[in-house]
Structure formats: C-alpha cells, structure tokens
Amino acid sequence: MSGTTERAFTSSEDFFNFTKKVNDHQVMKGDLEPNRPIEVFYIKQSDVDNVLQQTLEARWSQLSKKQWIQHIQSKHQFNPIRIGKIMCRVVSSSRSSETFELF
C-alpha cells in the first residue's frame, strides 16, 4: 500500500489478512451485531477445486452447448425474464436485445 515492494501483497491471502485487519473495527447496529464496513472471506484454492470437481463439472456436462448464450463476451446487460429465459443487450442503453431460452 505504501508503494514499496516490501509492503506489496504477494498473495490473495496477504490481501485478505490486510483487508480484515483494516476493517476489524466494529460498527454496532441497533441489534448489536458486528457490522464491518467491508466483510471479507478467504476461500482456499483446494476448496474451490473440490467444488468444481464434485459439483460444477457434473452439472456443466449435462448442459447442451446449443443452449448457451451466443457471443456472451460482447454482452453487458442481462435481465432475467423467468427461470431459463434471459434477455441480453450489448450495453444497458442498447435499443436492441436478444432473448435466450436456456432449457
């Protein structure tokens, strides 16, 4: 944070610890629960990998590739219409949109 290499974050865990320490002062709400300005959480890479392997890969393999949103990288506005149906625009102010059925 000071601009020196000695104080630079060298890992996501360093950033987490710094953010947690800086925001550790507690602001009390009416119900006396701690309310920090920024809540931070650290999730280990191994936990992310486990969820990917045990849950997400199986779920993703069942999806039909034809149901994916075409050219999703060029879209920045997504409005859910109902479960399995989404309207997409290039930007929020675009007059034109595309609707995709995902089921």
C-alpha positions as CSV (number, residue, x, y, z in Angstrom):
1,M,0.0,0.0,0.0
2,S,2.9,2.3,0.5
3,G,4.4,1.8,-2.9
4,T,7.3,-0.3,-1.8
5,T,8.0,-3.9,-2.8
6,E,8.5,-4.9,0.9
7,R,4.9,-3.9,1.7
8,A,3.3,-5.2,-1.5
9,F,0.7,-8.0,-1.5
10,T,2.3,-11.2,-2.7
11,S,-0.8,-13.4,-2.4
12,S,-4.5,-13.3,-2.2
13,E,-4.2,-14.4,1.5
14,D,-2.0,-11.3,2.2
15,F,-4.7,-9.1,0.7
16,F,-7.3,-10.9,2.8
17,N,-5.4,-10.5,6.0
18,F,-4.7,-6.8,5.3
19,T,-8.4,-6.1,4.5
20,K,-9.6,-8.0,7.5
21,K,-7.2,-6.1,9.8
22,V,-8.1,-2.7,8.4
23,N,-11.8,-3.3,8.7
24,D,-11.7,-5.1,12.1
25,H,-13.1,-2.1,13.9
26,Q,-16.8,-2.8,14.5
27,V,-19.7,-0.5,14.0
28,M,-22.6,-1.6,16.1
29,K,-26.1,-1.8,14.5
30,G,-29.3,-1.5,16.5
31,D,-29.4,-5.2,17.1
32,L,-25.8,-5.2,18.5
33,E,-24.4,-7.5,15.7
34,P,-21.0,-6.5,14.4
35,N,-21.2,-4.7,11.1
36,R,-17.8,-4.1,9.4
37,P,-17.6,-1.6,6.5
38,I,-16.3,-4.5,4.3
39,E,-16.8,-8.1,5.1
40,V,-14.0,-10.3,3.6
41,F,-13.8,-14.0,3.2
42,Y,-10.9,-16.2,2.2
43,I,-11.6,-19.5,0.3
44,K,-8.7,-21.8,-0.3
45,Q,-7.9,-22.9,-3.8
46,S,-8.3,-26.5,-2.8
47,D,-11.9,-25.8,-1.7
48,V,-12.7,-24.1,-5.0
49,D,-11.1,-27.1,-6.9
50,N,-13.2,-29.6,-4.8
51,V,-16.5,-27.8,-5.6
52,L,-15.5,-27.6,-9.3
53,Q,-14.8,-31.3,-9.5
54,Q,-17.5,-32.6,-7.2
55,T,-20.4,-30.4,-8.3
56,L,-19.9,-28.0,-11.1
57,E,-18.2,-30.2,-13.7
58,A,-21.0,-32.8,-13.5
59,R,-23.7,-30.0,-13.7
60,W,-22.0,-28.3,-16.7
61,S,-21.5,-31.6,-18.6
62,Q,-25.3,-32.1,-18.6
63,L,-25.9,-28.7,-20.3
64,S,-26.4,-28.7,-24.0
65,K,-23.9,-26.4,-25.8
66,K,-26.7,-25.1,-28.1
67,Q,-28.4,-23.6,-25.0
68,W,-25.5,-21.3,-24.2
69,I,-25.8,-17.6,-24.8
70,Q,-24.1,-16.9,-28.1
71,H,-21.3,-14.2,-28.0
72,I,-21.8,-13.7,-24.3
73,Q,-18.4,-11.8,-24.1
74,S,-19.9,-8.9,-26.1
75,K,-23.0,-8.5,-23.8
76,H,-23.0,-6.5,-20.6
77,Q,-26.7,-6.2,-19.7
78,F,-28.6,-9.3,-18.6
79,N,-32.2,-9.3,-17.5
80,P,-33.9,-12.4,-16.2
81,I,-37.4,-12.9,-17.7
82,R,-38.2,-16.1,-15.9
83,I,-36.3,-19.3,-15.0
84,G,-34.4,-20.4,-18.1
85,K,-35.1,-17.3,-20.1
86,I,-32.8,-14.2,-20.2
87,M,-32.7,-11.0,-22.2
88,C,-29.3,-9.7,-23.2
89,R,-28.1,-6.3,-24.5
90,V,-24.7,-5.1,-25.6
91,V,-25.0,-2.3,-23.1
92,S,-27.8,-1.2,-20.9
93,S,-28.8,1.7,-23.2
94,S,-29.0,-0.5,-26.3
95,R,-32.3,-0.4,-28.1
96,S,-31.9,-3.9,-29.5
97,S,-31.8,-7.1,-27.4
98,E,-31.6,-10.9,-27.8
99,T,-33.6,-13.4,-25.7
100,F,-32.2,-16.8,-24.9
101,E,-34.1,-19.9,-23.7
102,L,-31.6,-21.9,-21.6
103,F,-33.8,-25.0,-21.1
